[in-house]
């Protein structure tokens, strides 16, 4: 028995190798776009801002809740009065004026998405953002919206609370009541 | 590698001081081991840690409770979900939150799959430590399947931030049940394949049998926990001896070694993967429907007090000591990482072994430097 055991152990290992040799290779070749691994729908890439197509403005109102809850303090935001609200084109009184995320600092935890009350921020499927400068990943409002729109179009994204967060103005009677 | 010479205190011979690390591929992180050798034999070793120190415990004091979960992800970066669970259990114990059944089951399934992924990584790199390059490919292949499932459930492959205080972040996708069963089928074959590839290989046996022996008594004295302790013949597993979450409902065994050498520490982990598969099988067939999170406030303010919880992470007994002063940030968070305690026994294990075995003994206790240095 003692003489045979090394041979048996060796042969068992060799059989595994032979079996694997006959398998079809499953290598995904990263830089080639069509040969990459597919991302799952829930994949959390860098955060991006969503776009409300009904009234052609961002969902974000600049309420700052994501800025406060971010564990790495990688965001900053500013709000302004919404010009479309004055013309009765939108329900949102305030709208985002500037939004900056330092994606080099972001740790992709998804807390900003959880705390957002307006469905305004989502984890996009963007993950390739290598840059040559340390601060080159400080992205502004326009770039964040571009990322968000790409994500929306890819997944057919709809807001989780469409009734509450739609920007379509309410019927005149209610808006008089509220004003 | 730097080499210094010094005259040994205990003999006239000259001991060589060999500096292994901090940038050494087999230290599994940034870890420096100073070894004094007399010829080929190790006289004394001195571990130096702190190269990956990020002050996580101190940062915890300036973050809110639900933000700290992201920090615990980064402690044991191979068994993330187990670290998250330890912290969430601590806060839930302090706030006396009852976690819904479904959330508990999801947690157990994911944590056990995480344990398999972690042990698969160990299997791969341990083969590499012993000089066999092939097992790494097999280990990483199986781990990749688990990571794929994690990505479809949590949205991330490693830093999940999925287990939250009071439950889990969101419900599992619709095809979760089917995917887990398919994954288990695959893993059963995968573990057997890995086992027959390396475990009984004669060269591997020659390198690991009878190397780096520590007996159960010494291991307990050093505070060794987890697979490294069970390899020495001590039956101690927090999931069984002090059950947390819902582990008392499952029927699984504790693999125990007999010699406490490197091969036992390796094989206990292989067997543990099989036991984990059993747990996941039982959990997935009993998973109830319902809520996935208890009602918790967005900003959690636990009552003033202190709490300590132990969990069984893939590396051993992971403890979290939490002191709250009633505000939205903890007063103190102390982590009792298993890797750190296991590393203390390295000096004992390496006594009177050959210098060529230093890498094997270090690899067999499966340290994660993110957890050691915190």
Interface residues (C-beta under 8 A of the other chain):
Chain A: X5 X6 X8 X9 X10 X12 X13 X15 X16 X17 X19 X20 X39 X40 X41 X42 X43 X44 X69 X71 X107 X108 X109 X110 X111 X114 X115 X123
Chain B: X63 X64 X66 X67 X70 X71 X73 X134 X138 X148 X151 X152 X153 X154 X155 X156 X159 X161 X169 X173 X193 X196 X197 X198 X199 X200 X201 X202 X205 X298
